[in-house]
Amino acid sequence: MTDGVADTFGAPVDTESRTFRLPPMRVLFTALAVSLVSFGGSLWFAAQQPWLGVKFRAASDSIQVVAVDRNGAAADILFPGDRLVAIAAPGGQWMEVSASDLIADPDEYHSFSEGNS
């Protein structure tokens, strides 16, 4: 059925068999926008790491609190000079901690020999 519609050359056009098509640039720009939003969301999520705001030092039989950031999650809970002997989640079971629990992350070493010492 032509419904009196003609193309640019004057030939009748079948309007019932037309399919909807998006312009290629609109598809590309939409894909680019989705990619940029996904990348930005991933970057934001990676930057939102939890932080206690506490620096620890190994003591003879426990872990000693060296510094507490006033904006950290442990502010007004832990104080410099406090010693940790055990930790637990609210309502959880207590777990003893020792000085050997304070190990450096392997990615902080500049060479293998530093990590093996």
N, CA, C and O atoms as a DFTB+ gen file, in Angstrom:
468 C
 N C O
     1  1       0.845      -1.173       0.000
     2  2       0.000       0.000       0.000
     3  2       0.889       1.234       0.000
     4  3       1.846       1.314       0.770
     5  1       0.579       2.185      -0.852
     6  2       1.460       3.333      -1.013
     7  2       0.964       4.563      -0.287
     8  3       1.782       5.421       0.047
     9  1      -0.295       4.702      -0.027
    10  2      -0.884       5.853       0.668
    11  2      -0.483       7.184       0.046
    12  3      -0.484       8.209       0.728
    13  1      -0.147       7.182      -1.218
    14  2       0.202       8.415      -1.915
    15  2       1.573       8.959      -1.560
    16  3       1.875      10.112      -1.867
    17  1       2.404       8.158      -0.923
    18  2       3.749       8.604      -0.547
    19  2       4.710       8.214      -1.654
    20  3       4.654       7.103      -2.182
    21  1       5.599       9.148      -2.001
    22  2       6.570       8.883      -3.063
    23  2       7.968       9.208      -2.550
    24  3       8.146      10.059      -1.678
    25  1       8.949       8.515      -3.106
    26  2      10.333       8.808      -2.718
    27  2      10.823      10.019      -3.498
    28  3      10.045      10.659      -4.205
    29  1      12.085      10.331      -3.377
    30  2      12.615      11.545      -4.014
    31  2      12.581      11.484      -5.528
    32  3      12.648      12.521      -6.187
    33  1      12.477      10.290      -6.094
    34  2      12.423      10.146      -7.547
    35  2      10.997      10.040      -8.062
    36  3      10.776       9.853      -9.259
    37  1      10.019      10.161      -7.151
    38  2       8.623      10.109      -7.567
    39  2       8.034       8.715      -7.581
    40  3       6.860       8.557      -7.914
    41  1       8.811       7.690      -7.228
    42  2       8.291       6.315      -7.214
    43  2       7.457       6.115      -5.949
    44  3       7.790       6.642      -4.887
    45  1       6.353       5.337      -6.074
    46  2       5.519       5.089      -4.888
    47  2       6.310       4.284      -3.834
    48  3       7.120       3.420      -4.168
    49  1       6.047       4.596      -2.560
    50  2       6.729       3.942      -1.438
    51  2       5.716       3.133      -0.651
    52  3       4.638       3.625      -0.320
    53  1       6.068       1.887      -0.353
    54  2       5.206       1.014       0.448
    55  2       5.417       1.372       1.917
    56  3       6.450       1.022       2.489
    57  1       4.455       2.064       2.543
    58  2       4.615       2.530       3.922
    59  2       4.405       1.416       4.944
    60  3       4.845       1.569       6.083
    61  1       3.766       0.319       4.602
    62  2       3.528      -0.761       5.568
    63  2       4.779      -1.591       5.820
    64  3       4.903      -2.179       6.894
    65  1       5.697      -1.660       4.886
    66  2       6.884      -2.499       5.049
    67  2       8.081      -1.718       5.594
    68  3       9.174      -2.276       5.698
    69  1       7.906      -0.459       5.940
    70  2       9.010       0.349       6.482
    71  2       9.370      -0.137       7.876
    72  3       8.498      -0.463       8.682
    73  1      10.658      -0.180       8.142
    74  2      11.129      -0.540       9.478
    75  2      11.813       0.669      10.088
    76  3      12.349       1.522       9.380
    77  1      11.786       0.729      11.406
    78  2      12.400       1.836      12.118
    79  2      13.904       1.607      12.195
    80  3      14.356       0.539      12.609
    81  1      14.676       2.610      11.796
    82  2      16.128       2.506      11.847
    83  2      16.699       3.744      12.524
    84  3      16.300       4.875      12.246
    85  1      17.658       3.490      13.433
    86  2      18.350       4.599      14.085
    87  2      19.517       5.038      13.217
    88  3      20.158       4.208      12.573
    89  1      19.794       6.317      13.195
    90  2      20.973       6.783      12.465
    91  2      22.241       6.235      13.132
    92  3      22.308       6.183      14.360
    93  1      23.228       5.832      12.361
    94  2      24.447       5.242      12.931
    95  2      25.161       6.142      13.938
    96  3      25.685       5.645      14.936
    97  1      25.191       7.442      13.701
    98  2      25.876       8.332      14.634
    99  2      25.167       8.379      15.980
   100  3      25.822       8.502      17.015
   101  1      23.848       8.283      15.986
   102  2      23.108       8.275      17.251
   103  2      23.444       7.012      18.040
   104  3      23.586       7.059      19.262
   105  1      23.570       5.898      17.351
   106  2      23.946       4.646      18.015
   107  2      25.358       4.762      18.591
   108  3      25.598       4.353      19.728
   109  1      26.289       5.315      17.819
   110  2      27.665       5.472      18.287
   111  2      27.751       6.424      19.479
   112  3      28.446       6.132      20.453
   113  1      27.059       7.545      19.413
   114  2      27.093       8.495      20.526
   115  2      26.435       7.912      21.776
   116  3      26.887       8.176      22.890
   117  1      25.389       7.137      21.606
   118  2      24.749       6.479      22.751
   119  2      25.697       5.467      23.378
   120  3      25.803       5.391      24.603
   121  1      26.386       4.689      22.549
   122  2      27.359       3.721      23.066
   123  2      28.500       4.434      23.771
   124  3      28.970       3.968      24.809
   125  1      28.954       5.556      23.226
   126  2      30.011       6.334      23.860
   127  2      29.549       6.886      25.207
   128  3      30.293       6.832      26.186
   129  1      28.346       7.407      25.263
   130  2      27.818       7.956      26.521
   131  2      27.691       6.868      27.586
   132  3      28.051       7.086      28.742
   133  1      27.184       5.708      27.203
   134  2      27.057       4.595      28.153
   135  2      28.440       4.164      28.640
   136  3      28.620       3.890      29.827
   137  1      29.399       4.102      27.752
   138  2      30.766       3.720      28.126
   139  2      31.378       4.721      29.092
   140  3      31.999       4.326      30.079
   141  1      31.213       6.015      28.822
   142  2      31.776       7.042      29.696
   143  2      31.116       7.037      31.074
   144  3      31.797       7.201      32.086
   145  1      29.819       6.853      31.119
   146  2      29.122       6.777      32.407
   147  2      29.574       5.539      33.182
   148  3      29.779       5.615      34.394
   149  1      29.730       4.425      32.514
   150  2      30.206       3.204      33.167
   151  2      31.629       3.381      33.688
   152  3      31.933       2.973      34.808
   153  1      32.494       3.982      32.890
   154  2      33.872       4.225      33.314
   155  2      33.903       5.170      34.515
   156  3      34.619       4.918      35.484
   157  1      33.139       6.241      34.456
   158  2      33.092       7.186      35.572
   159  2      32.562       6.548      36.843
   160  3      33.083       6.799      37.930
   161  1      31.538       5.730      36.714
   162  2      30.997       5.028      37.881
   163  2      32.002       4.056      38.472
   164  3      32.120       3.947      39.692
   165  1      32.717       3.357      37.624
   166  2      33.748       2.426      38.097
   167  2      34.870       3.169      38.803
   168  3      35.356       2.724      39.842
   169  1      35.277       4.284      38.250
   170  2      36.340       5.082      38.859
   171  2      35.896       5.629      40.209
   172  3      36.667       5.598      41.168
   173  1      34.684       6.122      40.298
   174  2      34.163       6.637      41.564
   175  2      34.098       5.526      42.601
   176  3      34.494       5.726      43.749
   177  1      33.602       4.361      42.208
   178  2      33.473       3.238      43.129
   179  2      34.843       2.789      43.646
   180  3      34.989       2.466      44.825
   181  1      35.831       2.772      42.775
   182  2      37.175       2.361      43.179
   183  2      37.802       3.363      44.145
   184  3      38.619       2.982      44.984
   185  1      37.434       4.623      44.039
   186  2      38.002       5.644      44.915
   187  2      37.321       5.705      46.274
   188  3      37.821       6.386      47.170
   189  1      36.215       5.029      46.458
   190  2      35.475       5.078      47.711
   191  2      35.850       3.922      48.634
   192  3      34.977       3.186      49.094
   193  1      37.139       3.761      48.904
   194  2      37.605       2.683      49.762
   195  2      37.354       3.032      51.228
   196  3      37.565       4.175      51.632
   197  1      36.911       2.071      52.024
   198  2      36.710       2.342      53.451
   199  2      38.046       2.616      54.147
   200  3      39.082       2.080      53.753
   201  1      38.011       3.447      55.174
   202  2      39.225       3.839      55.862
   203  2      38.898       4.091      57.324
   204  3      37.963       4.829      57.633
   205  1      39.655       3.489      58.221
   206  2      39.436       3.677      59.649
   207  2      40.032       4.977      60.165
   208  3      39.515       5.560      61.119
   209  1      41.107       5.436      59.548
   210  2      41.769       6.638      60.023
   211  2      42.661       6.368      61.218
   212  3      42.806       7.230      62.085
   213  1      43.266       5.181      61.281
   214  2      44.103       4.786      62.416
   215  2      45.447       4.283      61.897
   216  3      45.512       3.574      60.893
   217  1      46.508       4.657      62.589
   218  2      47.838       4.101      62.304
   219  2      48.217       3.222      63.488
   220  3      48.062       3.613      64.645
   221  1      48.715       2.029      63.178
   222  2      49.093       1.064      64.205
   223  2      50.594       0.828      64.200
   224  3      51.282       1.108      63.218
   225  1      51.096       0.298      65.337
   226  2      52.493      -0.108      65.452
   227  2      52.511      -1.418      66.227
   228  3      51.713      -1.618      67.144
   229  1      53.407      -2.292      65.860
   230  2      53.529      -3.569      66.560
   231  2      54.128      -3.339      67.939
   232  3      55.184      -2.719      68.062
   233  1      53.468      -3.828      68.967
   234  2      53.991      -3.799      70.337
   235  2      54.440      -5.220      70.672
   236  3      54.319      -6.117      69.837
   237  1      54.947      -5.432      71.862
   238  2      55.504      -6.743      72.212
   239  2      54.464      -7.866      72.136
   240  3      54.744      -8.924      71.573
   241  1      53.278      -7.651      72.690
   242  2      52.274      -8.714      72.714
   243  2      50.933      -8.285      72.122
   244  3      49.943      -9.008      72.236
   245  1      50.898      -7.123      71.498
   246  2      49.636      -6.612      70.966
   247  2      49.929      -5.616      69.847
   248  3      51.049      -5.532      69.343
   249  1      48.912      -4.879      69.480
   250  2      49.037      -3.826      68.475
   251  2      48.727      -2.509      69.161
   252  3      47.707      -2.384      69.840
   253  1      49.601      -1.523      68.987
   254  2      49.438      -0.234      69.642
   255  2      48.935       0.800      68.640
   256  3      49.390       0.846      67.497
   257  1      47.996       1.622      69.081
   258  2      47.478       2.711      68.260
   259  2      48.463       3.872      68.340
   260  3      48.779       4.350      69.429
   261  1      48.942       4.319      67.195
   262  2      49.921       5.409      67.145
   263  2      49.217       6.737      66.910
   264  3      49.534       7.727      67.570
   265  1      48.263       6.775      65.976
   266  2      47.567       8.022      65.642
   267  2      46.144       7.710      65.194
   268  3      45.873       6.662      64.607
   269  1      45.252       8.635      65.481
   270  2      43.849       8.500      65.075
   271  2      43.428       9.797      64.400
   272  3      43.543      10.872      64.990
   273  1      42.943       9.703      63.169
   274  2      42.467      10.882      62.445
   275  2      41.128      11.311      63.033
   276  3      40.246      10.480      63.244
   277  1      40.976      12.601      63.298
   278  2      39.734      13.082      63.924
   279  2      38.522      12.958      63.006
   280  3      37.385      13.019      63.473
   281  1      38.755      12.782      61.691
   282  2      37.653      12.602      60.749
   283  2      37.439      11.142      60.380
   284  3      36.554      10.834      59.582
   285  1      38.220      10.250      60.938
   286  2      38.128       8.836      60.602
   287  2      37.001       8.137      61.340
   288  3      36.380       8.704      62.239
   289  1      36.750       6.902      60.947
   290  2      35.672       6.118      61.548
   291  2      35.962       5.745      62.996
   292  3      35.032       5.475      63.756
   293  1      37.242       5.725      63.397
   294  2      37.604       5.323      64.756
   295  2      37.784       6.520      65.695
   296  3      38.206       6.344      66.838
   297  1      37.471       7.724      65.233
   298  2      37.611       8.908      66.085
   299  2      36.706       8.766      67.299
   300  3      35.568       8.311      67.178
   301  1      37.198       9.149      68.454
   302  2      36.482       9.073      69.735
   303  2      36.199       7.637      70.179
   304  3      35.446       7.421      71.129
   305  1      36.795       6.659      69.501
   306  2      36.680       5.251      69.916
   307  2      38.054       4.740      70.320
   308  3      38.219       4.130      71.376
   309  1      39.035       4.998      69.465
   310  2      40.418       4.633      69.754
   311  2      41.226       5.900      69.973
   312  3      40.921       6.951      69.410
   313  1      42.268       5.789      70.806
   314  2      43.116       6.935      71.113
   315  2      44.570       6.505      71.036
   316  3      44.877       5.338      71.277
   317  1      45.481       7.429      70.703
   318  2      46.904       7.076      70.664
   319  2      47.353       6.491      72.006
   320  3      47.045       7.019      73.075
   321  1      48.080       5.401      71.912
   322  2      48.543       4.708      73.109
   323  2      47.687       3.501      73.469
   324  3      48.128       2.646      74.236
   325  1      46.473       3.413      72.933
   326  2      45.627       2.238      73.193
   327  2      46.296       0.998      72.629
   328  3      47.040       1.069      71.650
   329  1      46.023      -0.143      73.260
   330  2      46.549      -1.416      72.768
   331  2      45.381      -2.320      72.392
   332  3      44.426      -2.475      73.153
   333  1      45.476      -2.911      71.204
   334  2      44.459      -3.857      70.750
   335  2      44.956      -5.275      71.026
   336  3      46.058      -5.643      70.619
   337  1      44.151      -6.055      71.707
   338  2      44.501      -7.450      71.941
   339  2      43.515      -8.380      71.238
   340  3      43.826      -9.547      71.002
   341  1      42.326      -7.871      70.903
   342  2      41.318      -8.668      70.200
   343  2      40.357      -7.724      69.488
   344  3      40.180      -6.577      69.897
   345  1      39.744      -8.218      68.425
   346  2      38.750      -7.445      67.679
   347  2      37.542      -8.331      67.408
   348  3      37.645      -9.558      67.424
   349  1      36.399      -7.704      67.162
   350  2      35.178      -8.449      66.837
   351  2      34.191      -7.529      66.135
   352  3      34.189      -6.316      66.344
   353  1      33.363      -8.122      65.308
   354  2      32.254      -7.389      64.704
   355  2      31.147      -7.293      65.755
   356  3      31.113      -8.104      66.680
   357  1      30.241      -6.320      65.632
   358  2      29.142      -6.232      66.607
   359  2      28.378      -7.549      66.673
   360  3      27.865      -8.036      65.665
   361  1      28.310      -8.110      67.858
   362  2      27.616      -9.379      68.055
   363  2      28.403     -10.587      67.590
   364  3      27.897     -11.709      67.628
   365  1      29.645     -10.373      67.149
   366  2      30.458     -11.466      66.627
   367  2      31.395     -12.029      67.674
   368  3      31.430     -11.577      68.818
   369  1      32.141     -13.011      67.258
   370  2      33.084     -13.676      68.138
   371  2      34.406     -12.894      68.158
   372  3      34.839     -12.384      67.125
   373  1      35.037     -12.802      69.318
   374  2      36.295     -12.087      69.464
   375  2      37.427     -12.883      68.838
   376  3      37.471     -14.109      68.935
   377  1      38.346     -12.164      68.191
   378  2      39.512     -12.785      67.576
   379  2      40.754     -12.070      68.089
   380  3      40.865     -10.849      67.979
   381  1      41.677     -12.823      68.643
   382  2      42.907     -12.227      69.160
   383  2      43.773     -11.712      68.012
   384  3      43.826     -12.310      66.938
   385  1      44.444     -10.601      68.258
   386  2      45.385     -10.040      67.288
   387  2      46.760      -9.996      67.923
   388  3      46.897      -9.898      69.142
   389  1      47.768     -10.068      67.083
   390  2      49.142      -9.994      67.585
   391  2      49.948      -9.073      66.686
   392  3      49.476      -8.641      65.634
   393  1      51.166      -8.780      67.111
   394  2      52.021      -7.879      66.346
   395  2      52.295      -8.417      64.946
   396  3      52.498      -7.641      64.013
   397  1      52.303      -9.729      64.794
   398  2      52.576     -10.310      63.474
   399  2      51.428     -10.084      62.485
   400  3      51.589     -10.314      61.286
   401  1      50.277      -9.638      62.978
   402  2      49.155      -9.333      62.075
   403  2      49.384      -8.057      61.274
   404  3      48.707      -7.819      60.275
   405  1      50.329      -7.243      61.708
   406  2      50.636      -5.996      60.991
   407  2      51.730      -6.252      59.965
   408  3      52.900      -5.950      60.201
   409  1      51.348      -6.803      58.843
   410  2      52.301      -7.027      57.768
   411  2      52.043      -6.010      56.670
   412  3      50.904      -5.593      56.455
   413  1      53.076      -5.620      55.993
   414  2      52.935      -4.651      54.905
   415  2      52.327      -5.328      53.681
   416  3      52.478      -6.533      53.484
   417  1      51.653      -4.551      52.881
   418  2      51.130      -5.066      51.618
   419  2      52.290      -5.327      50.669
   420  3      53.220      -4.522      50.607
   421  1      52.261      -6.415      49.940
   422  2      53.355      -6.722      49.015
   423  2      53.569      -5.641      47.951
   424  3      54.684      -5.478      47.455
   425  1      52.529      -4.911      47.600
   426  2      52.698      -3.898      46.561
   427  2      53.439      -2.660      47.063
   428  3      53.754      -1.775      46.268
   429  1      53.725      -2.579      48.363
   430  2      54.479      -1.454      48.898
   431  2      55.992      -1.666      48.796
   432  3      56.760      -0.723      48.988
   433  1      56.423      -2.881      48.497
   434  2      57.851      -3.178      48.390
   435  2      58.365      -2.815      47.001
   436  3      57.660      -2.972      46.004
   437  1      59.592      -2.331      46.952
   438  2      60.197      -1.975      45.672
   439  2      60.928      -3.154      45.041
   440  3      61.208      -3.141      43.842
   441  1      61.245      -4.189      45.852
   442  2      61.941      -5.344      45.317
   443  2      61.516      -6.587      46.099
   444  3      60.926      -6.485      47.175
   445  1      61.821      -7.750      45.546
   446  2      61.490      -8.999      46.224
   447  2      62.276      -9.161      47.518
   448  3      61.769      -9.729      48.485
   449  1      63.492      -8.674      47.540
   450  2      64.324      -8.837      48.735
   451  2      63.743      -8.081      49.932
   452  3      63.898      -8.526      51.069
   453  1      63.078      -6.947      49.697
   454  2      62.435      -6.226      50.797
   455  2      61.301      -7.042      51.390
   456  3      61.117      -7.051      52.607
   457  1      60.546      -7.721      50.557
   458  2      59.435      -8.526      51.035
   459  2      59.870      -9.798      51.730
   460  3      59.146     -10.321      52.577
   461  1      61.032     -10.297      51.387
   462  2      61.531     -11.530      51.990
   463  2      62.264     -11.284      53.303
   464  3      62.595     -12.238      54.006
   465  1      62.522     -10.039      53.646
   466  2      63.252      -9.775      54.889
   467  2      62.338      -9.767      56.092
   468  3      62.798      -9.559      57.215
